[in-house]
Amino acid sequence: MTFTYPAIFTPKKDGPGFHVVFPDLECCEAEGPDLEDALDNAMDALYNWISVELEDENGYFPPQTDPEDMELEEGAFVRNIMTRIKFLPDSD
């Protein structure tokens, strides 16, 4: 399955790097010392968040907010982050 959610990348105020938040996914955040690392960490955070929800019997996947409806701080920008999770048959 493929999952895509918008992420807000905000430059850190206390030095180089970015803080990343997924506004639709509770407690799903990442950061990195540069854009490349922040993007990689955001992809990992999304994968982990989705994996936990898939394991939960009552997992919830909220609808995606339209990036045009998001309020951004100065210097912040939105990117859609995608992750794929492959389901494997049980090996009992």
C-alpha angles and dihedrals in degrees: 000000000000122000125189127186133168117250128197115223113201123183111241114252095210099055143319122333142053138273114214127202131182101212093198096049118069113234094356107137140139141176141192141186090245138013095266094053092042089053092048091048091047090053090051092047092051092048092050094046092050091045092055092049091049090054091052115088089220096039113166126208110191121213117263118260114233106249089225088064094055122101110222132198117236110287094016123123139184128238128176111238120204131197132179125212119194118209114217125196115256113264099216 
